[in-house]
Amino acid sequence: MARTAVPQGVRDLGSSTPTLRVERALLREGHGLIAGMDEVGRGALAGPVSVGVVVIDHTSRTAPAGIKDSKLLAPEVRRRLTPRIRRWAIDYAVGHASPGEIDVIGIIAALRLAGTRALAALHTTPDVVVLDGNHDWLSQPVIDLTLFDVDSGADRALESASTDKSDWRCPPVHTLIRADRRCASVAAASVLAKCERDGLMEQLAPDFPRYQWESNKGYGSPEHIEALRAHGPSHLHRRSWRLPVADVIADDAVFDDVALNGGFCDEGVRA
C-alpha cells in the first residue's frame, strides 16, 4: 500500500505539546476512527520490539494533561499516565514481536508483525492510521516465504509474520515525521507501548541478573554490553545484531523454538 500524506495544512505542524489537530483534520475528511501508532524497543539488544495503538473518534476530548512522546517522560510519569490514557482512548492495544522473530525476519518485518498484532487485538477497526516517521513499515507487502532457507521453527515465525489472518487488510497509513511529539494519539500509543515493554523486561530481569534489564530495559548500556562480553548472550538477545551481540557468539546461532518464543507473548494484547 502506498504511503499517504497527512491532511493539507498540517504537514509542517510542530508543537512541544501533542494535540489532536492532525487527528481532527482526518475526522473532518470523513474518517470515523483514527488510530495513532508508535513503536518502542527498535534499537534494543534484547527483548521484543513493541508497537502501541490508541484509537480516537469525534467524541474524543483533549488528551490527558502531560501526554508527550514516551522518551520525554520519566518512568513514574508514564506509569501515572497509563490508566488515564486507557480511560481516554476509544480503544487501545500493544503488540510484540519476539527477539527470535526479529532475528529471522529482520527488524522492519518484525515492526509490521508487532503492529499487525496490536491492530488485531483492538475491539474496533480503525479507518486510518497515523504512523510516526516517514517510512510506512506497517503496510509493506506480505513476506515471500520462498526467499528464506530456514528451519521449521523459523518457518513458523515467517508464516506468522506474513499474516496472522489471511484476510487481514491494513488500514490506510498516514506517516508524519515526529508524530509522537505532534499527535496526541501517537504520543499516547508510545506511552502504552513503552510501559508495557519496560514491564516485560523488569519481569524478566531477575532471571537474567547479569544484564541488569531492570535498569536498561534491554538497551545497550555500558553495563549491559560488558555483561554480554563477559558472559555472552541469552536466548532473549537479538543474536542477529552484528554489534555487540553477534561478535560475542562463538558458534553459529541456532534459531530454535526457545529463541523464537523468547518468553514473550507473541500476540497483540490489550495494554
C-alpha positions in Angstrom: 0.0 0.0 0.0 1.4 3.4 -0.9 2.2 5.8 1.8 -0.2 8.7 2.0 0.4 12.2 3.3 -1.2 13.9 6.3 -4.1 16.3 5.5 -3.4 19.6 3.8 -2.4 22.3 6.1 -1.0 20.2 9.0 2.2 18.7 7.4 4.5 21.3 9.0 2.7 21.4 12.3 5.1 21.4 15.2 4.4 21.7 18.9 6.0 20.9 22.2 2.7 19.5 23.4 0.9 16.9 21.3 -2.6 17.9 20.1 -5.4 16.4 18.2 -5.1 18.8 15.3 -4.0 16.1 12.8 -6.5 13.6 14.0 -9.4 16.1 13.8 -8.4 17.1 10.3 -8.6 13.4 9.4 -12.0 13.2 11.1 -13.2 16.2 9.0 -12.2 14.3 5.9 -14.8 11.6 6.8 -12.7 9.0 8.7 -14.6 7.7 11.8 -11.9 6.1 13.8 -8.3 7.4 13.9 -5.5 5.1 15.2 -2.2 6.6 16.4 0.7 4.1 16.4 4.3 4.1 17.6 7.0 1.6 18.3 9.5 1.1 21.1 12.4 -1.2 21.5 13.6 -0.9 17.9 17.2 -0.3 18.9 17.4 -2.6 22.0 19.9 -5.5 22.2 17.4 -7.8 24.0 13.7 -8.3 24.3 10.9 -7.6 21.9 10.0 -4.8 19.7 6.6 -3.4 20.7 4.0 -1.3 18.9 1.2 0.6 20.7 -2.0 1.8 19.1 -4.5 4.3 20.5 -7.9 4.9 18.8 -9.9 8.2 19.0 -13.1 9.4 17.3 -15.1 12.6 17.0 -16.2 12.3 20.6 -12.6 12.3 22.0 -11.8 15.3 24.1 -8.4 16.8 24.6 -5.8 14.2 25.7 -5.0 13.9 29.4 -2.6 16.6 30.6 1.1 15.7 30.5 1.0 13.3 27.5 4.2 13.5 25.4 6.5 11.2 23.5 7.3 8.5 26.0 11.1 9.2 25.6 10.5 12.7 27.1 8.8 11.4 30.2 10.2 9.9 33.4 9.1 6.3 34.2 6.9 7.3 37.1 5.1 9.9 34.9 4.5 7.3 32.2 3.0 4.9 34.8 0.7 7.6 36.1 -0.5 8.5 32.6 -1.2 4.9 31.6 -4.6 4.5 33.3 -5.6 8.0 32.2 -4.8 7.1 28.5 -6.8 3.9 28.8 -9.9 5.8 30.1 -9.5 8.5 27.4 -9.0 6.2 24.4 -11.9 4.7 22.4 -9.7 1.6 22.1 -6.0 0.6 22.7 -3.6 -2.3 22.4 0.0 -3.2 22.3 1.6 -5.9 20.1 5.0 -7.5 20.3 7.5 -9.4 18.1 10.0 -11.6 19.9 13.8 -11.5 19.7 13.8 -14.7 17.7 11.3 -13.4 15.2 13.5 -10.3 14.8 16.5 -12.5 14.1 14.6 -14.5 11.5 12.7 -11.8 9.6 14.6 -8.6 10.4 13.5 -5.6 12.3 11.3 -3.9 9.7 9.2 -7.0 9.2 9.1 -7.5 12.9 7.7 -4.0 13.4 5.0 -4.9 10.9 4.3 -8.1 12.8 4.0 -6.3 16.1 1.9 -3.6 14.6 -0.4 -6.1 12.9 -0.8 -7.9 16.2 -1.7 -4.6 18.0 -4.4 -3.8 15.4 -5.8 -7.3 15.6 -6.1 -7.0 19.4 -8.4 -4.0 19.1 -12.1 -4.3 19.6 -12.6 -1.7 16.8 -11.4 -1.3 13.2 -9.7 2.0 12.5 -10.3 3.8 9.3 -6.9 5.3 9.1 -3.5 5.0 11.0 -1.2 7.9 11.8 2.3 6.5 12.0 5.3 8.2 13.4 8.2 8.8 11.0 8.5 9.0 7.2 8.5 5.2 6.5 5.4 3.1 6.3 6.6 -0.2 7.8 3.1 -1.2 8.7 1.5 -1.9 5.3 4.5 -3.3 3.5 3.9 -6.3 1.2 3.5 -9.8 2.6 6.8 -11.7 3.0 7.6 -14.3 0.3 8.4 -17.4 2.3 10.2 -19.0 -0.7 13.0 -16.4 -0.3 14.1 -17.9 3.0 16.1 -21.0 3.8 15.3 -21.6 7.4 14.4 -24.4 9.8 11.0 -25.4 10.9 11.0 -23.0 13.9 11.8 -20.1 11.8 9.2 -21.1 9.3 6.6 -20.6 11.9 7.8 -17.1 12.6 7.8 -16.3 8.9 4.3 -17.7 8.5 3.1 -15.5 11.4 5.0 -12.5 10.0 3.5 -12.9 6.6 0.0 -12.6 8.0 -1.7 -13.5 11.2 -5.0 -13.6 9.4 -5.1 -14.3 5.7 -8.0 -11.9 5.1 -6.5 -9.1 7.2 -6.1 -5.7 5.5 -4.1 -2.8 6.8 -6.0 0.5 7.1 -4.6 3.4 5.0 -1.4 4.8 6.7 -0.5 8.4 7.0 3.1 8.9 8.0 4.2 12.0 9.8 7.7 12.9 11.0 7.8 13.5 14.8 4.2 12.4 15.1 5.0 11.2 18.6 5.6 14.9 19.5 2.7 16.3 17.4 -0.2 13.9 17.6 -1.8 13.1 21.0 -2.9 9.7 19.9 0.6 8.7 18.7 2.2 10.1 21.9 -0.3 8.1 23.9 0.4 5.0 22.0 4.1 5.4 22.6 3.5 5.7 26.4 1.4 2.5 26.4 4.0 0.6 24.4 6.9 1.8 26.5 5.2 1.0 29.8 4.2 -2.5 28.6 7.7 -3.3 27.2 9.5 -1.9 30.2 7.3 -4.1 32.4 8.1 -7.2 30.4 11.9 -6.5 30.8 11.5 -5.8 34.5 9.7 -9.1 35.0 12.5 -11.0 33.1 15.3 -9.2 34.9 15.5 -11.4 38.0 16.1 -14.5 35.8 18.9 -12.8 34.0 20.5 -10.6 36.7 23.9 -10.2 35.0 22.4 -8.0 32.2 20.6 -5.5 34.5 17.5 -5.3 32.4 15.6 -3.8 35.4 17.5 -0.6 34.6 18.5 -0.7 31.0 15.4 -2.5 29.6 17.5 -4.4 27.1 19.2 -1.4 25.6 23.0 -1.1 25.1 24.0 0.5 28.4 27.8 0.1 29.3 26.9 -2.5 32.0 24.8 -4.5 29.6 27.5 -4.5 26.9 30.1 -5.5 29.5 27.9 -8.4 30.7 27.5 -9.5 27.1 31.2 -9.6 26.5 31.8 -11.4 29.8 29.0 -14.0 29.6 27.7 -14.0 26.1 24.1 -13.5 25.0 21.0 -15.2 26.4 18.3 -16.7 24.3 16.4 -13.4 24.7 19.1 -11.4 23.0 18.8 -10.4 19.3 21.6 -12.6 18.0 21.5 -11.2 14.5 22.6 -7.8 15.9 26.1 -7.6 14.5 27.4 -5.4 17.3 27.7 -6.0 20.1 25.7 -9.3 20.3 26.8 -11.4 17.3 30.5 -10.7 17.8 30.4 -12.4 21.2 28.8 -15.6 19.9 31.5 -18.3 19.4 29.2 -20.7 17.5 26.6 -20.1 14.8 23.3 -19.0 16.3 20.6 -21.6 16.1 17.0 -20.2 16.0 15.2 -22.9 17.9 11.8 -22.8 19.5 13.1 -21.3 22.7 14.7 -18.4 20.8 11.6 -17.9 18.7 9.2 -17.8 21.6 11.7 -15.9 23.8 9.5 -15.9 26.8 7.3 -13.1 25.4 3.7 -13.1 24.4 3.9 -13.0 20.6 0.3 -11.9 20.2 -1.3 -8.5 20.4 -2.5 -7.8 23.9 -4.8 -5.2 25.5 -2.5 -2.8 27.3 
